[in-house]
Amino acid sequence: MAGMDNNVLHIVGGGMAGSEAAWQAANAGLRVVIHEMRPKVGTFAHRTGKLAEMVCSNSFRSDDDEHNAVGLLHWEMRAAGSLIMAAADANRLPAGGALAVDREGFSQMVTERLRAHPNVSVSTEEITALPTEGQWIIATGPLTSQALGEAIRRETGQDSLAFFDAIAPIVHADSIDMSVAWRQSRYDKGETEEERTAYINCPLERAQYEAFIDAILAAEKTAFHEGEDTPYFDGCLPIEVMAERGRETLRHGPMKPVGLTNPHAPDRKPWAVVQLRRDNALGTLYNMVGFQTKMKYGSQVEVFRMIPGLEGARFARLGGIHRNSFINSPTLLDTRLRLKSRPNIRFAGQITGVEGYVESAAMGLLAGRLAAAEALGRALPEVPADSAMGALVHHITGGADAKTFQPMNVNFGLFRPLDGVRGGRRGRRERYKAYTDRAKAAWRAWLDADRSGAAAR
């Protein structure tokens, strides 16, 4: 890669983080090349060669920006002109208080906007080594190719760090028995009737639930060479792993029967409930919420058809399991997401040890802005620790214990305490509102500093 133009930013990976990084840097005036090996080199999880293709879920989780940390992250990204959030908002589906999107429309919009940008080009060249010249962002996500993964391990000297994510099944809506199931969001959450009925609910009596748990425990599972101590991320546990932790675990997790009333039997409270969330704009596909699994395909069909209302279910996609690799960011990255041993390379997205679509895109947003400011000779202050962005980036680049570092969703536990004492005497909602007010002020100030630097250039 000799003779490489240092005024061009190269981004490896066209997922959430890579797409957002490209958008931010290109809008700052930097020329960007996105190196996305798909569709020339595929992965088992992706179906297309489009940018920002969603594979595990279609949800960006809560959109409440006053009392929820991920909702605050949504707000910060929107304030920074995020392409990922613009595409999510444009392709939004009813999901109560959550932000769920139509997968196809979402990735199509991201792809079209980036390919139309005059400062962006896309290459299908597979990058197999860490570059020694030029400005780069590695945003290859949880499915980093084997060759590049080996190159990263050789450079960092770290043993492979990985956990396993699982993909939830998707059901054809017209195969769900609505004489048994019903539409309702928990606690009727949502401003419109469409939002209040965004989920399909399948109720289980106690005996049905117990039989269901027995079937999950007895089902054939996908085996791994890594052994039985595979470090799953707690926010995305396969249902069989949850069931193994105790027979009541699922009933107090994704199958909790709270905030719901079955109109077919309003006087009888279900023992457990399986929820399905709309997965596309047409409303023809529904995602089984929290039902990521490593059961073999034949077992999945047999076990999931035990659920009342899904006896005749047809599956558009069955669940799966995949390796999700990440680096030990607290030891390897500086606070500007640069690799300490090669500061011309930044990392962004899930490979840094954040978990979730939103968190991945947020790290891409920061990496793109930081790379652009550096390349264009603009001073940019440290990302404020009181913002959601800053809480995440400070956690992964030094706040977390490197010896026990594991992927993390954004949460208020990562934020600097209020008034010197975490929580103080405030109630939880008041405390969370105080966190978000402080974060928004800090983030606005940082964006203003970035804009001022760009205007002065």
N, C-alpha and C positions, 0 to 999 in steps of 0.2 A: 504494500500500500504506500510505497514511496511516492513522494511528490504530491501528496494529498493536500487539497485546498483547506486551510485552517479556517476559512470563512464559511465553510459549509458544516452544518451539524448533521451527523449520521446517527440515525436511531435504529437499533436492532429490535424488531418486534413491532407488529402493527395491531396489538391488542388495545385494551383500555388505556394503559399508561403510555404506550408509544404513540397512539393516536393523539392523546391530549398533549403530550410533550411537543409533538410536531406542530399542532395548532398554535400553541402558545409561542413557540420560537418563531414560527413563520409570521405570525401577526406582529412580532417584535421587529421584523425586518430581516431575519436570518434565513438563508437558503437551507432547506432541509431535504435530506434523502431518507425515506423510510425503507429499511431493508426487511421485508416480510417474505419469508420463504414459501408461504402458502400462495397459491395452490400447487406450485411446482413440487414442494416437499410438504406432504400432509402430516397431520397428527391424527391419533385415533379419536380425539374428542371433537375436532372442528369438522364442519361439513362443507364450508365454502372457502373462497380465497378473499372474502371481504374483510375490511378492517373492523376492529372492535366487535368481532363476533362473540356473542354470549353463549356459553356452553353449560354452566352449572345451574343457573337460575335466571329468571327474568326480572328479579326484584332488586331495587336499590335500597330496600328497607325503609324505615320511617322517614317521612318528609317534614316532621315537626322540628323547626329550627329554633325553638325556644326552650324545649325541655328534653331534647334528644341529641346526643353527640353526633350521630351520623346525619341527622337532619341539619345540624349546624354546619357540617362539612358540605352538604348540598348547597347551603346558603353561601358559604365562602367561595365555592367553585363557580356558582352563578355570578357572584360579584366580580370574579376574575375573568368573565367571558368564556367559561368552559364550553367546549364543543360537546363533550360527553353529556353534560347536563342539558344543553340545548336540544340534543337529539333525544334524550330521555323525556324531556317535557313535551316535545313535538309528537312523540310516539307513546304517550302515557296510556295506560289501561286502568280501569277501575280496580282498586285494591284497598279500599278502606283508607286508612291513614298512611299506607305504604306507597312507594313510588315503584310501580311495576310497568314494564314496557313491552311493546310488541318487538320481539327479537329481530325479525326480518327488516321491518321499517327502520329500526334503530341503526343496525349496522349498515344498511343501505345509505342512510342519510350521512353517517360519519364518513363512509367511503366516498360518496359524491362530493361532499364539502372539501375533503382533503385533496382529492384528485383534481378539483377545480381551482385550488389555491395556486396562484402564480409562483409562490416560493417553495412549493412542495412537489417532489417527485417520488415515485415508488419503484423500488427494485425488488425482483424476486430472487436475487442472489442470496444464497445461504451463507451466513457469516460463521466460520468455523474456528476462528482464532481471535484473541484479543488484539485489537489494532495498536500499533505503537505510535502512530501519527494521527493528527486530526482530532476533532472534538466529537465524542461519541456518548450516546446514552444506551445502556443495555436494559431493555424493557421486554425481555423474552418471556416473562411470566412463569407460571408453574410448569409449563411444558418445554423448558429450555432444551434444545437439541443436545444429543449426547456429545457431539464433537465440541460444541461451545461450552457445555457444562464441564467437560474435561479440561478445557483451556482455562476456565475460571478456577477450577480446583488447583491446577498447577500453579497459577499465579498467586492465589491466596494462601496456599498451604493448608487449607482447612479440609477436614474430612467432609464428606457429603452430608449436608443437613437436609432432611426431607420429612414431610408428613404426607398423608394420603387424603385427598379430597374425593368425595363420592358424588355422583350425578343422580338427581332424582328422576323418576319416571314421568312421562307425559301421557295423558289419557285423552282419547277422542271424546269430546263433550257429548255427542249424540249416543255414546255407548253407556252413559251413566243413567241409572234408573232413578228418575226424579220423583217417582212415587214413594221412594225411600229417602232419598237425599233432599236437601233443600238449600236455597241460596240465602246467605246471611254473613256479614262481617261480624267479628266478635264485638259485642256490646253495641251493635248497629253503628259502628264507627264510619263516618263519612258525611259529607255535606249534601250529597245527592242520593237519590234512590239507587242509582247504578253503583255508587261506591258502597252503599250500605248492603248491597247484595252481591258484592264482588267475589265471594268465595262460595264454593259448593261444599256442603258438609255431609259426611256419611257417619251415622251414629252406630255405636256398638254397645250391646248389653254386656253385662259382666262376663257371662259365659262365652260370648263371642270374642271378647277381648282376651280372655285367658287362652282360648283355643288359638287365636291369632298369635299370641306371644309364643305358645308352644311350637307353632309352625315356623315362625321366624328362627327360633333357636335350633330347630331340627333341619332347616333348609341347607342345601349345599351352598358353600361360600367359595368365592374366588380365593385361591391360595397365593401367598407371596413368598418370594425367596428370602425376604428380609426377616421373616420370623413373626411370631405372634405378638412381639412387643412393638409393633408398628406405631409410631407416634402420631396418631390422628390429631387434627386440630379440633378442640372441643366445640367450636361453633359449627362444625360440619361433620358430626359423628354419624357413621352409618347406623341405621335403625337397629341392626342386629347387635352392634357394640353397645348401644344404649340398653337394649333388652338384656344383654348379658350382665349389665351393671345392677339389675334388679327388675323384677316384674312390673313394678309401678313406675319405672323411669319414663317410659313412653307416655304413660297416662298423665304424667306431670310435665311432659315436654311437648312435642309436636301434636300429641293426641289429647291434650287437656280439654275437658268438656265445659269450659267456663265461657260466660258471655254469650251463650247461644241458647235458643229455644226452638225445639223441633216442632214445626207447625203440624206435622202428621200425628204427633203425640205430645201436645203442649204440657200435659200434666206429668210426663215421665222424663226425668233427667237422664240423659245418656251416661253410661259409665265412661265412655271415651268417644272421641270424635276424630275422624280423619278429614282434614281440610284440603281442598284443591283450589289453586289460584289460577285465574285466567292467564293464559300464556301468549295469546296472539290477539290482534285487533279484531279479527272476525269472531272471536269467542268460540272457536271450534276445538281448541286445545286447552287442557287444564293440567297444571303442574301439581304433583302430590307434595304438598308443603312439608319439608323436613324429612322426606322419605328417601334420602340418599342411601344407597345400599351397595354392598359387595356380594349379594346373593347372585347365584348364577341365573341366567335368563329364564330357563325353564321353571326354576323355583320361584322366581319373581311373579310370573304369570299365575302360578298355582296359589301362592300365598296372598297376593293382592286381590285376587278374585274371591277371597274369603270375606272381604270387607263388604258389609251391606251397602247395596247401591252400585257396587263394582263387580257383581257376579258375571256380567257380560262385557266387562271393560275390554276395549281394544286400545292397545298401546302404540302411540306414535313413536315413542322412544322408551326403552327400558333403562333402568339405572346402571351405573357403571362405577368404576373405581380407577383412580389414577394417581401417580406419583406427583407430588407438588414440591418442587425444590426451592430453597431459599438460602441466601448467604448469611453469615454471621455479621450482620451490619454493624453492631456496636463496636466490633474490633476492626472492621475493614473500611468503613465509610466515615468521611468527615461530615460536618453539619450541613454542607452544601451538596451532599449525596455523591461526592467524588470518591473514587477508590484511592485510598491513601498511597498505595504503591504506584499508581498510575493516574495522576490527577486529571489527565485528559479524558478519562472515562468516568461517567456517572452511571449509577444504577437507579432504576425507577420501577414501581409496580410491585407485584407480589413477590418477586425475587428478592426484594429488600426485607421481607418479613412483615409486611402488612397483609391483612386478610380482608377480602371483599372487593367487589367491583369498584365501589366508590373510593375506598382507601387507595386502591391501585391507581385509579385515574388521578386522584389528588397528588400522589407522589410523582406522577407524570407531569402534572401541571407545574409543580415546583421545579422539577428537573429541567423542563423546557424553559421556564423563565430564568432560572439561575444560569443555565448554559448560554442563553441569549445575552444576558447582561454581561457575562464574562467575555464572550466573543466580541461583543460590540463595545467593550471598554467602559461599561457603565458601572458605577458603584451601586451596590444594593445591600441594604442592611440584612442582618440575620433574620430568618423567618421568626416572627414573634412567638415565643413559647406559650403565650396565653391564647393563641388561636387554635382551632382544631387542627389545622395544617401543622402548626408548630409543635403541638403536643405530640402528634404522630412522629414527625421527623426527629424531634429530640429524643423520643423514646427509642426509636430504632438505631439512632446514631450515638447512643451513649447512656440513655436513661435506663435501658434494660440491662439486666445482668447477662453478660455475654455467655456465662457458663450454662445458663438455663434458658437462653433466648429461644422463644417460640413465636410463631405468627400471631399478630394482635389486630383485632378490630379497634376502631376509634371508640373511646369511652371516657366518661368524665373522671375516671380514676387516673388517667394520664395527665390531668390538668393540675397546674399549680394551685395549692390550697387557697381558699378565699379567706381574707382577713387573718392570714397567718395560721389558721386552724381549719383543717378540712371539714367543711360543713358547718362548724360552729353550732349555733342554736337554730339555724334556719331549717325549715321543712324541706323535703327533697325537691318539690317542684319550684319553690322559691330559690333554692340553692342552684338548681340547674339553670334557671332563668338568669341568675347572677353570672354564672359561667358563660352563658351565651352572650349576654350583654357585653361583658368584658372582652370576650373573643372577637365579637363583631367590631368593636372599637379598635382593637389591636390590628385586625386584618385590614380594615379600611385605611389605617395609617400606613401599613406596609404597602398596600396597593398604590396609595398616593405617592409614596416615596419612589416606587418603581416608575410610575407615570412621569413624575417630575424629572427623574434621571433620563428617561427616554426623550422628553421634551427638550432638555438642556443639551442633548447630544448634537 
